[in-house]
Amino acid sequence: MNSIMTRVLILALAAVAAHAQPANLQANMQEIANSLGVSCGYCHTAERGSGQPEPKKDIARQMMAMTRELNTRVQTATGKAAGAATQVTCLTCHRGVTIPKQLSEIMTQTIREKGAAAAIEQYRDLQKQFYGRQSYDFGEDTLLSIGQTLSNSKPDDAIALLKLNLEYNPQSARSYAAIAFAYTRKLDDATAITYLEKSLEIEPNNGVVQGQLAQLKSYQRNRK
């Protein structure tokens, strides 16, 4: 009797596992799709049972294996159990987009390949589509850092990007100061002074900007 009951129990557990596995797989696939901001058809491109290649499914399998390996390494490095260690998932990198890149990287590439005007249009489109989600950082620092990088070599592009930053962050004193610096690269000190003064209207106690403004005004007087 015990032997029979044991066999029944084993069969019952096997049946539960057989039913649970597809459900878990379905949940995992849905989680992956949500993490990349796509539908199932992004990977499942061929008709079911056709045997046609589905390259994105192959990539997904490799990425899943990589994620499992990373989580094992995290557990080893931290000495924590699987349930206690921070888990690396698809969302960790992808954040709702298929190609996980920083916004600054995307913008810089567009500027390099298509110019600042195209990058500005791209920023507006991405901001409209993804603002309020975790995909991209639309804070003032993203455009500010790109503008500061371009100020010496391409001051006009820098000014355009920094003015775009002011559209979305009108109280960004740093953006006004960065625009001022870009204008000094164009030898337009008068306009630079105007933007430094606007920066100080927002942050009147900013000693760095105060010093820049005083130095620029003194330089103008000495040139006269």
Backbone hydrogen bonds, N-H to C=O, Kabsch-Sander energy under -0.5 kcal/mol:
donor,donor_aa,acceptor,acceptor_aa,energy
5,M,1,M,-2.7
6,T,2,N,-2.2
7,R,3,S,-2.1
8,V,4,I,-2.4
9,L,5,M,-2.6
10,I,6,T,-2.5
11,L,7,R,-2.4
12,A,8,V,-2.4
13,L,9,L,-2.6
14,A,10,I,-2.3
15,A,11,L,-2.1
16,V,12,A,-2.2
17,A,13,L,-2.5
18,A,14,A,-2.4
19,H,15,A,-1.8
20,A,16,V,-2.5
21,Q,17,A,-2.4
23,A,19,H,-1.0
24,N,20,A,-2.8
25,L,21,Q,-2.8
26,Q,22,P,-2.7
27,A,23,A,-2.4
28,N,24,N,-2.7
29,M,25,L,-2.6
30,Q,26,Q,-2.2
31,E,27,A,-2.2
32,I,28,N,-2.2
33,A,29,M,-2.5
34,N,30,Q,-2.4
35,S,31,E,-2.1
36,L,32,I,-1.7
37,G,33,A,-0.8
38,V,33,A,-2.5
42,Y,39,S,-1.8
43,C,40,C,-1.3
44,H,40,C,-2.4
45,T,43,C,-1.8
50,S,47,E,-2.3
57,K,54,E,-1.2
58,D,54,E,-1.4
59,I,55,P,-2.1
60,A,56,K,-2.5
61,R,57,K,-2.3
62,Q,58,D,-1.9
63,M,59,I,-2.6
64,M,60,A,-2.5
65,A,61,R,-2.1
66,M,62,Q,-2.3
67,T,63,M,-2.4
68,R,64,M,-2.2
69,E,65,A,-2.2
70,L,66,M,-2.5
71,N,67,T,-2.4
72,T,68,R,-2.0
73,R,69,E,-2.2
74,V,70,L,-2.5
75,Q,71,N,-2.3
76,T,72,T,-2.2
77,A,73,R,-3.0
78,T,74,V,-2.5
79,G,75,Q,-1.7
80,K,75,Q,-0.7
84,A,81,A,-0.9
85,A,81,A,-2.3
89,T,87,Q,-0.5
92,T,89,T,-0.8
93,C,89,T,-0.6
93,C,90,C,-0.8
94,H,90,C,-2.6
95,R,91,L,-1.0
96,G,35,S,-2.9
97,V,35,S,-0.5
97,V,94,H,-1.4
101,K,99,I,-1.2
106,I,102,Q,-2.1
107,M,103,L,-2.7
108,T,104,S,-2.4
109,Q,105,E,-2.1
110,T,106,I,-2.0
111,I,107,M,-2.7
112,R,108,T,-2.3
113,E,109,Q,-2.2
114,K,110,T,-3.5
115,G,110,T,-1.2
115,G,111,I,-0.8
119,A,115,G,-1.6
120,I,116,A,-2.6
121,E,117,A,-2.0
122,Q,118,A,-2.3
123,Y,119,A,-2.5
124,R,120,I,-2.1
125,D,121,E,-2.2
126,L,122,Q,-2.7
127,Q,123,Y,-2.8
128,K,124,R,-2.2
129,Q,125,D,-2.0
130,F,126,L,-3.2
131,Y,127,Q,-1.6
133,R,130,F,-2.2
138,F,136,Y,-0.9
142,T,139,G,-1.1
143,L,139,G,-0.6
144,L,140,E,-1.8
145,S,141,D,-2.6
146,I,142,T,-1.5
147,G,143,L,-2.8
148,Q,144,L,-2.5
149,T,145,S,-1.8
150,L,146,I,-1.8
151,S,147,G,-1.1
154,K,150,L,-3.3
158,A,154,K,-2.3
159,I,155,P,-2.6
160,A,156,D,-2.1
161,L,157,D,-2.3
162,L,158,A,-2.6
163,K,159,I,-2.4
164,L,160,A,-1.6
165,N,161,L,-1.9
166,L,162,L,-1.6
167,E,163,K,-1.2
168,Y,164,L,-1.2
169,N,165,N,-2.2
172,S,169,N,-1.8
173,A,171,Q,-1.4
176,Y,172,S,-1.5
177,A,173,A,-2.1
178,A,174,R,-2.4
179,I,175,S,-2.4
180,A,176,Y,-2.1
181,F,177,A,-2.0
182,A,178,A,-2.1
183,Y,179,I,-2.2
184,T,180,A,-1.6
185,R,181,F,-1.3
186,K,182,A,-0.7
186,K,183,Y,-0.6
187,L,184,T,-1.3
188,D,183,Y,-2.7
189,D,187,L,-0.9
192,A,188,D,-1.7
193,I,189,D,-2.6
194,T,190,A,-1.7
195,Y,191,T,-2.0
196,L,192,A,-2.2
197,E,193,I,-2.3
198,K,194,T,-1.8
199,S,195,Y,-2.0
200,L,196,L,-2.0
201,E,197,E,-1.4
202,I,198,K,-1.0
202,I,199,S,-0.6
203,E,199,S,-2.3
206,N,203,E,-1.9
207,G,205,N,-1.1
210,Q,206,N,-2.2
211,G,207,G,-2.3
212,Q,208,V,-2.2
213,L,209,V,-2.7
214,A,210,Q,-2.5
215,Q,211,G,-2.4
216,L,212,Q,-2.3
217,K,213,L,-2.5
218,S,214,A,-2.3
219,Y,215,Q,-2.3
220,Q,216,L,-2.1
221,R,217,K,-2.1
222,N,218,S,-2.5
223,R,219,Y,-1.9
224,K,220,Q,-1.4
